[in-house]
Amino acid sequence: MARIPVAQRRRDFIDAAVEVIATHGIDGATTRRIAEQAQANVAMLHYCYDSKEDLFADVFEFVAGRFREVIEQSDPHTTVLETAQALLRGLMECYFESPSFGATTIELISWARRQHGDRGIAVYDQALQAGLEVMRRVGAEEGVSPDVLEEIPYVAGALSDGFAINFLTYGDREAARAQMDLTASVFETWLTARLEAARTKPARRKRAVKA
């Protein structure tokens, strides 16, 4: 039997940890359960990782990297509106395709805020920054206000997170598809109005400087 490279084993353990955390939570994500999910023994897990904390650090990086992939796939598009819609759709599809990813993300961020403070914030910060960079590239061509561009990743994140929690709660895939369309429609209505308001807002007059 061919020997499996350590890098591949690490990825197997990360994938396994996502499934185990989604099912049993952080406290229930024992090394034994993770090893069994990866179809490996505990000794192999400890060979790849010095501790469960080290494994969880890689799971965090996996989650952050998955968000970056989704966001970067939303670029380029012809307009700010189209790009923003693709961003929101991509985030919701990510949760829809893998409920375990959504459950693990929420569990990890909650756990990190309790145990490590800034680590939970970092996942959101990286996702928001990646989204903002995409919107800035597209927005520069349209001359869209920086204030509007900064709002887009936040609103897209808030809506997609709400969708994820609803989907995890009810697990109804047919209803979730309809809710994705509804959420996208709400987002489009908000952003269309926001862009229009920004275009028609009169320029602020500068005060005359007294001699």
C-alpha positions as CSV (number, residue, x, y, z in Angstrom):
1,M,0.0,0.0,0.0
2,A,1.3,3.4,-1.0
3,R,2.2,5.7,1.9
4,I,0.0,8.7,2.3
5,P,2.0,12.0,2.5
6,V,1.7,13.9,5.8
7,A,0.3,16.9,4.0
8,Q,-2.6,14.8,2.7
9,R,-3.1,13.3,6.1
10,R,-3.3,16.7,7.6
11,R,-6.0,17.7,5.1
12,D,-7.9,14.5,6.0
13,F,-7.8,15.3,9.7
14,I,-9.0,18.9,9.0
15,D,-11.9,17.6,6.9
16,A,-12.7,15.1,9.6
17,A,-12.5,17.7,12.4
18,V,-15.0,19.9,10.5
19,E,-17.5,17.0,10.4
20,V,-16.9,16.0,14.1
21,I,-17.1,19.6,15.4
22,A,-20.4,20.1,13.4
23,T,-21.9,17.0,15.0
24,H,-20.4,17.0,18.5
25,G,-19.3,20.6,19.1
26,I,-15.8,21.6,20.3
27,D,-16.0,19.8,23.6
28,G,-17.1,16.6,21.9
29,A,-14.4,16.8,19.2
30,T,-12.0,14.3,20.7
31,T,-8.9,13.2,19.0
32,R,-10.4,9.6,18.8
33,R,-13.5,10.8,17.1
34,I,-11.5,12.9,14.6
35,A,-9.2,10.0,13.9
36,E,-12.1,7.6,13.3
37,Q,-13.8,10.1,11.0
38,A,-10.5,10.3,9.0
39,Q,-10.2,6.5,9.0
40,A,-6.9,6.7,10.7
41,N,-5.6,5.9,14.2
42,V,-4.9,8.3,17.0
43,A,-1.2,7.8,16.8
44,M,-1.2,9.1,13.2
45,L,-3.1,12.2,14.3
46,H,-0.6,12.9,17.0
47,Y,2.2,12.3,14.5
48,C,0.7,15.0,12.2
49,Y,-0.2,17.4,15.1
50,D,1.4,18.0,18.4
51,S,-1.9,18.9,20.0
52,K,-5.6,19.3,19.3
53,E,-5.0,23.1,19.5
54,D,-2.6,22.8,16.6
55,L,-5.2,20.9,14.6
56,F,-7.9,23.5,15.4
57,A,-5.5,26.2,14.3
58,D,-5.4,24.6,10.9
59,V,-9.2,24.2,10.9
60,F,-9.4,28.0,11.5
61,E,-7.1,28.6,8.5
62,F,-9.3,26.3,6.4
63,V,-12.4,28.2,7.3
64,A,-10.8,31.6,6.6
65,G,-9.3,30.2,3.3
66,R,-12.7,28.9,2.2
67,F,-14.2,32.3,2.7
68,R,-11.4,33.9,0.7
69,E,-12.0,31.4,-2.1
70,V,-15.7,32.2,-2.3
71,I,-15.1,36.0,-2.2
72,E,-12.3,35.9,-4.9
73,Q,-14.5,33.8,-7.2
74,S,-17.0,36.7,-7.1
75,D,-14.5,38.9,-9.0
76,P,-14.4,40.2,-11.6
77,H,-18.0,41.2,-12.7
78,T,-19.1,44.2,-14.7
79,T,-20.8,46.2,-12.1
80,V,-20.7,46.8,-8.3
81,L,-24.3,45.4,-8.1
82,E,-23.5,42.2,-10.0
83,T,-20.3,41.6,-8.1
84,A,-22.0,42.2,-4.7
85,Q,-24.8,39.8,-5.7
86,A,-22.3,37.1,-6.7
87,L,-20.5,37.6,-3.4
88,L,-23.7,37.1,-1.4
89,R,-24.8,34.1,-3.5
90,G,-21.4,32.5,-3.2
91,L,-21.5,32.8,0.6
92,M,-24.9,31.3,0.8
93,E,-24.0,28.5,-1.6
94,C,-21.0,27.7,0.5
95,Y,-23.3,27.1,3.5
96,F,-25.9,25.3,1.4
97,E,-23.4,22.9,-0.1
98,S,-21.9,22.0,3.3
99,P,-24.1,22.4,6.4
100,S,-21.2,21.0,8.4
101,F,-19.0,23.9,7.3
102,G,-21.6,26.3,8.5
103,A,-22.1,24.6,11.8
104,T,-18.3,24.3,12.4
105,T,-17.7,27.9,11.5
106,I,-20.3,29.2,14.0
107,E,-19.0,26.7,16.7
108,L,-15.4,27.7,16.2
109,I,-15.9,31.4,16.3
110,S,-18.0,31.2,19.4
111,W,-15.4,28.9,21.1
112,A,-12.5,31.2,20.0
113,R,-14.2,34.3,21.4
114,R,-14.4,32.5,24.8
115,Q,-11.0,31.0,24.7
116,H,-8.7,33.1,22.5
117,G,-10.5,36.4,22.0
118,D,-9.0,37.8,18.8
119,R,-8.8,34.5,16.9
120,G,-12.6,34.4,16.4
121,I,-12.5,38.1,15.2
122,A,-9.7,37.3,12.8
123,V,-11.9,35.0,10.7
124,Y,-14.4,37.7,10.2
125,D,-11.8,40.4,9.7
126,Q,-10.1,38.4,6.9
127,A,-13.4,37.7,5.1
128,L,-14.5,41.3,5.4
129,Q,-11.2,42.6,4.1
130,A,-11.2,40.2,1.2
131,G,-14.7,41.3,0.3
132,L,-13.8,45.0,0.5
133,E,-10.7,44.5,-1.7
134,V,-12.9,42.9,-4.4
135,M,-15.5,45.7,-4.1
136,R,-12.9,48.4,-4.3
137,R,-11.5,47.0,-7.6
138,V,-14.9,47.0,-9.2
139,G,-16.1,50.2,-7.5
140,A,-13.1,52.2,-8.7
141,E,-14.3,51.8,-12.3
142,E,-17.8,53.1,-11.4
143,G,-16.6,55.8,-9.0
144,V,-18.7,54.4,-6.2
145,S,-18.4,56.1,-2.8
146,P,-15.9,54.3,-0.5
147,D,-18.5,54.4,2.3
148,V,-20.9,52.3,0.2
149,L,-18.2,49.8,-0.8
150,E,-17.3,49.3,2.9
151,E,-21.0,48.6,3.7
152,I,-21.4,45.8,1.1
153,P,-19.2,43.1,2.6
154,Y,-20.8,43.7,6.1
155,V,-24.4,43.5,4.8
156,A,-23.6,40.4,2.6
157,G,-22.0,38.7,5.6
158,A,-24.9,39.6,7.9
159,L,-27.4,38.2,5.4
160,S,-25.5,35.1,4.6
161,D,-24.9,34.3,8.3
162,G,-28.6,34.7,9.0
163,F,-29.3,32.3,6.1
164,A,-26.8,29.8,7.5
165,I,-28.4,29.8,11.0
166,N,-31.9,29.4,9.5
167,F,-30.7,26.5,7.3
168,L,-28.9,24.8,10.1
169,T,-32.0,25.1,12.3
170,Y,-34.6,23.7,9.9
171,G,-32.5,21.7,7.4
172,D,-35.1,22.1,4.7
173,R,-33.1,22.3,1.4
174,E,-36.1,23.1,-0.7
175,A,-37.2,26.0,1.5
176,A,-33.5,27.1,1.7
177,R,-33.4,27.6,-2.1
178,A,-36.4,29.9,-1.9
179,Q,-34.9,31.7,1.0
180,M,-31.7,32.3,-0.9
181,D,-33.7,34.0,-3.6
182,L,-35.5,36.1,-1.1
183,T,-32.3,37.1,0.7
184,A,-30.7,38.0,-2.6
185,S,-33.8,40.1,-3.5
186,V,-33.6,42.0,-0.2
187,F,-29.9,42.6,-0.8
188,E,-30.4,43.9,-4.3
189,T,-33.2,46.2,-3.2
190,W,-31.0,47.7,-0.5
191,L,-27.9,48.1,-2.6
192,T,-29.8,49.5,-5.6
193,A,-31.3,52.2,-3.4
194,R,-28.0,52.8,-1.6
195,L,-26.1,53.3,-4.9
196,E,-28.8,55.6,-6.2
197,A,-28.7,57.7,-3.0
198,A,-24.9,58.0,-3.2
199,R,-25.1,59.2,-6.8
200,T,-27.7,61.8,-6.1
201,K,-26.3,63.1,-2.8
202,P,-25.1,66.7,-3.3
203,A,-21.5,67.4,-2.7
204,R,-20.8,68.9,0.7
205,R,-19.9,72.6,0.4
206,K,-16.7,73.7,2.0
207,R,-16.9,76.5,4.5
208,A,-15.1,79.7,3.5
209,V,-12.0,80.3,5.4
210,K,-12.0,83.7,7.2
211,A,-9.0,85.8,6.5
